Amino acid sequence: MAACLILIFAGLFVNDRVQETTTLTSSSVMDFPVDLNEYYGEDIKPLYGYSYDNPHADEKILRIYKNKKDNKELYVFIGHWKNQNEEKRIVAPRYTTDGWSYYWIKKSVLRTGLTTINLKKFLNEKGHRKELVYYCYIMNDETISSEYYLKIRSMLNLLLRGRNSASLLRVAMPVTDEWPLEKAEVYEEAFIREIVPLMMEKF
């Protein structure tokens, strides 16, 4: 009986905190750098090519980043949720409604300096088109690849800190006969090592 009352109280408390709390990023996603050392970016529209969009994000950017050496394209979505609730929450970016479906999904861990980056990657398909996608969530200077763990951390953050803000990074690249999966992996992982530490610093 006591456990039930505790759960009910916690649920009501969380809902109240969601209603009351508004957390701002330390800097706006809209101000995220277009130039990243070896890469330069260009804003694109949501329906462009292989891009992905999540309309529930409070702030977001959709960009193509290119390496200055060879102009290979990386399709990048960065979204930030100042306050998650049932109507406005992060949804795993492998779930789409425009005809794409993922063929397989795997966990991936990258390291750069002292930073560990936890990711998921999957092969996305639509007809003859394929793309390799990496994504992760960022909360409290930590990268998260599990949606279940994200939900737990969001609830704990709301209870303990009064906020449940989080960011999402999604990076995709076309896979073709000329540009196979192995090359896409190397290329995307190099970019992710560049962009994630900067996101953790700014958001």
ChimeraX attribute file (.defattr): number of C-alpha atoms within 10 A of each C-alpha:
attribute: neighborCount
match mode: 1-to-1
recipient: residues
	/A:1	5
	/A:2	7
	/A:3	8
	/A:4	9
	/A:5	10
	/A:6	11
	/A:7	11
	/A:8	12
	/A:9	12
	/A:10	14
	/A:11	14
	/A:12	12
	/A:13	14
	/A:14	20
	/A:15	15
	/A:16	13
	/A:17	19
	/A:18	20
	/A:19	12
	/A:20	11
	/A:21	15
	/A:22	15
	/A:23	13
	/A:24	14
	/A:25	15
	/A:26	9
	/A:27	12
	/A:28	13
	/A:29	19
	/A:30	13
	/A:31	9
	/A:32	16
	/A:33	12
	/A:34	15
	/A:35	13
	/A:36	17
	/A:37	11
	/A:38	12
	/A:39	20
	/A:40	16
	/A:41	19
	/A:42	13
	/A:43	13
	/A:44	15
	/A:45	12
	/A:46	16
	/A:47	10
	/A:48	12
	/A:49	10
	/A:50	18
	/A:51	20
	/A:52	23
	/A:53	19
	/A:54	20
	/A:55	13
	/A:56	16
	/A:57	21
	/A:58	17
	/A:59	17
	/A:60	22
	/A:61	19
	/A:62	23
	/A:63	24
	/A:64	23
	/A:65	23
	/A:66	20
	/A:67	17
	/A:68	13
	/A:69	8
	/A:70	7
	/A:71	11
	/A:72	15
	/A:73	18
	/A:74	24
	/A:75	26
	/A:76	27
	/A:77	22
	/A:78	24
	/A:79	25
	/A:80	25
	/A:81	23
	/A:82	20
	/A:83	23
	/A:84	24
	/A:85	14
	/A:86	8
	/A:87	7
	/A:88	14
	/A:89	19
	/A:90	23
	/A:91	12
	/A:92	16
	/A:93	17
	/A:94	20
	/A:95	10
	/A:96	14
	/A:97	7
	/A:98	9
	/A:99	8
	/A:100	17
	/A:101	17
	/A:102	18
	/A:103	10
	/A:104	10
	/A:105	15
	/A:106	10
	/A:107	13
	/A:108	15
	/A:109	12
	/A:110	13
	/A:111	12
	/A:112	13
	/A:113	7
	/A:114	7
	/A:115	15
	/A:116	15
	/A:117	21
	/A:118	19
	/A:119	21
	/A:120	19
	/A:121	22
	/A:122	19
	/A:123	21
	/A:124	22
	/A:125	18
	/A:126	12
	/A:127	8
	/A:128	6
	/A:129	12
	/A:130	21
	/A:131	23
	/A:132	22
	/A:133	25
	/A:134	27
	/A:135	26
	/A:136	25
	/A:137	25
	/A:138	22
	/A:139	19
	/A:140	13
	/A:141	14
	/A:142	14
	/A:143	25
	/A:144	20
	/A:145	21
	/A:146	15
	/A:147	14
	/A:148	10
	/A:149	11
	/A:150	19
	/A:151	14
	/A:152	11
	/A:153	17
	/A:154	20
	/A:155	21
	/A:156	15
	/A:157	17
	/A:158	22
	/A:159	17
	/A:160	10
	/A:161	11
	/A:162	18
	/A:163	23
	/A:164	27
	/A:165	23
	/A:166	27
	/A:167	25
	/A:168	24
	/A:169	22
	/A:170	25
	/A:171	25
	/A:172	27
	/A:173	26
	/A:174	22
	/A:175	20
	/A:176	13
	/A:177	6
	/A:178	7
	/A:179	11
	/A:180	13
	/A:181	18
	/A:182	10
	/A:183	11
	/A:184	21
	/A:185	17
	/A:186	10
	/A:187	16
	/A:188	20
	/A:189	17
	/A:190	13
	/A:191	18
	/A:192	21
	/A:193	17
	/A:194	16
	/A:195	16
	/A:196	19
	/A:197	18
	/A:198	14
	/A:199	18
	/A:200	16
	/A:201	10
	/A:202	15
	/A:203	20
